[in-house]
């Protein structure tokens, strides 16, 4: 089968959850199919990353994308006129529309794979421009998130009424867009059953599309746990340009970390990821918070950490960062939303806490109890090996492409 795979991010290196999902799905699909990858690329994407992907797929076709303040403002304007969510209009690139139409006209693709909701409009454009005007490709949408849940949850934790209004409006628009878009695809894949149920609820008449859950997976055997060298490092690893991650990092630093340091004075918050909030990089916070921004080598931070935290109050899909922390043999504390959709057992392979007091207590328990830390780490490693290895789980994609 000839597949056109559309990606919103260049899926290498594996430094973000969406890239991990896309990369291992590609690795599985190319075993049986001819895959053309059309991906947005950014200034930070290296020639080496593109070269690596060309060793995997039959063809890589990059399309530049650049976000600026002007483009963000224009996206808000288009959203106000069209009723589409800002999160969708800001990634409308006419060059990508032309590119997918040209590819579809040149090649009789049997299927078009939209990786994340942002690429769904491009998949539909490719279908409309299919070769000969009559060859309709099989349309597959990989929903990394039930996206409407993200602005809805951000509205619940927003600090002022204007932000709440904006996020609630975005949630309503996203729900309408998501429901309409999913219906246009032959198969819609989610990464958790929680997301499937959230999407089904968008169809009160009961006429929902067919949703299938296939979790995000990693190559756990390739992850070598780092020897722990730090004293009381608390690691948060996520791109903080994404609002739910920024909100979680701020909440941890402001509402949770002071209580931890009252019990463990040497505790240090390692907030690793691009665009950390301003409150994390203030000079007066440097004594107990380290926020280096994006780093290409994460291993030193794994080595300096004794506990991994996922203090998210909004979001959807799966937190790939938890899979890697389990694989690293690092004990984890997460909110319920942070661990949503994962196969976990509180107290066995993770600690779950949803209030600042409970979260701080859980982190301190791990820092002060070596036996608890070892138990959580060992059980977490076993869990990711059993339930989230791509070579064991991703044959489930074969049924998606069976066109039945």
Secondary structure, 3 states (H helix, E strand, C coil): CEEEEEECCCCCCCCCHHHHHHHHHHHHHCCCCEEEEEEEECCCCCHHHHHHHHCCCCEEEEEECCCCHHHHHHHHHHHHHHCCCHHHHCCCCHHHHHHHHHHHHHCCCCEEEEECHHHHHHHHHHHHCCHHHCCCCEEEEEECCCCHHHHHHHHHHCCCHHHHHHHHHHHHHHHHHHHHHHHCCCEEEECCHHHHHHHHCCCCCCCCCCEEECCCCECHHHCCCCCCCCCCEEEEECCCCCHHHHHHHHHHHHHHHHHHHHHCCCCEEEEECCCCCHHHCCHHHCCCEEEEECCCCCHHHHHCCCEEEECCCCCCCCCHHHHHHHHCCCCEEECCCCCCCCCCCECCCEEECCCHHHHHHHHHHHHHCHHHHHHHHHHHHHHHHHHCEHHHHHHHHHHHCCCC
